[in-house]
C-alpha cells in the first residue's frame, strides 16, 4: 500500500515509537545497504542476466513502498494512551459483537496496532461498521449500511482495551 489514504490512524505511544524506529531503520540502514547491492550488481556488467541486480531492485522497491506506507501512517497518527476500560467502543478497543447471529471479535483501529504474532481481525474506525459502533456501549445495538447497500444490525457484546 503506497498510496496515501485519508483519515486518522489511532496508535498508542509504544506502537508509534515502534513504527517510528522501523521507519528510521529502513531509511537509514536497510535502504542504504540495498542501494549498495544494486550498485555493486550493476558494476558486474550485463543487467539482463544479472539475477542479483534484479533481486536487489525488487527488494528496494518493497522497502521504498514500506517507507512510504509508514511515513503516511505516522503523518496521520493520533497518538494516545490505551482507552479506558469503560465498555465504550473507540479506537484501541478489542470489540465483541453479534452480527447476523454470529459472534465476531476484532480490534477497532489500524492493522499496525495489532501484534504481528497475533492473528486477529482489525476493523478501521472509518469503515461503515467502525463508524456505526464508535461511541456505542456494551449492550447497545446499532445499524449500519455496508458498501454493497445491505443494512446490518450489530449488538455490542463487549469492548475492552486492546493490550497487544
Phi, psi and omega in degrees: 000100180253348181281153180282135177247158181261163177104157180279143174251118181275127179222146171287163179299319181294321179290321176301313180298320179297315180291324177297318179295319177299316180298315180299317179296315180298316183287320189264338182238298186302311183297318180298319178298317181291319178300321177296319179295321177298314181297315179298318180292325179295324180291344180287346177116226187313111183282337181298323184250018183260093182297324179298321178296312182294322178295317180294321178296318177298316180296320178298319178298318179295317179295317178298323177296317179293321177299315179297318180297312181295318179300313179299313182297315182290330175294328182264001187291139168249114185266131179207175177274167177303134182298160178294150178274071185242007178080002178269130180284128175201165179306137182098002180259144171266115191249140172243126180231159168258121183225115180062033179084357180245146177275134180230135179242138182197164174267132174266111182159206180266145179308324183292345177290329185285143175295131183300334182282345180266140175256085179238151175284147178229129176245136178285143174297341180273351178291160179305314179291320179301317179295322183291321185270343181300121181095348178287161181246160174308127181099342179287151171241128180233158179243151175210161178251126179285162180303335180278001177095350179284144177262142180227149173249136182233128175257129178280115180270319181201153175210112181232152179300138176279127183258350177043000000 
